[in-house]
Amino acid sequence: MSAADLQPAHVRERFPMTLAIPAPAVATSVPASSVTPRTWSFINRRTGEPASYTCMEGCTLNHASEMGSPTFPEDVWCWFWSNPLTLPVNENGTPEEFRVLSTVIKVEPWSPKVAERIPFAVIELVDDHFIDGLDPDGLATVIRTLSDRLQQMRETHRRLVAVRAEYMGRQART
């Protein structure tokens, strides 16, 4: 098993990272209720110097594999992943459960992209299809857009109920 196999596919594809140690442990989640900002240290793999880091509030990653270990700073990141919601999606004739509308708050404090050095949002629309790099205004725009779509879906539901009732009534008369 390679180190890349230890990361979920959706993480590998969307958030590619240079692994800092030969065989890192899987970044596992810890219960959010027990999470408080943690301060810990790692050895900067480039300089050999110790570096201290405080996780963002709510970080659910287990950083045990990085703590005290030689690590590239850009491989240190935090996130809070919401509980997944799945719906049966019929992609090829058979319904299959897919994650939909998952949200993550993430920060990459040593990212080469300055905007990722402060917390930002990522939305997984459906399995492995993301909108990322959202600041609060960008996230609000997506929420507003989805809210508008939800209103349209409610209207479609209302019409469906009426059309089905009329259709079934007509079928009963024939």
Sequence and secondary structure as in RCSB ss.txt:
>XXXX:A:sequence
MSAADLQPAHVRERFPMTLAIPAPAVATSVPASSVTPRTWSFINRRTGEPASYTCMEGCTLNHASEMGSPTFPED
VWCWFWSNPLTLPVNENGTPEEFRVLSTVIKVEPWSPKVAERIPFAVIELVDDHFIDGLDPDGLATVIRTLSDRL
QQMRETHRRLVAVRAEYMGRQART
>XXXX:A:secstr
  GGGGS HHHHHHS    SSSS     B  GGG    EEEEEETTT  EEEEE  TT  B  TTTTTSEE GGG
  EEEE    EEEEESSSSEEEEEEEEEEEEE TT SSGGGGS EEEEEEETTEEEEEE HHHHHHHHHHHHHHH
HHHHHHHHHHHHHHHHHHHHHHH 
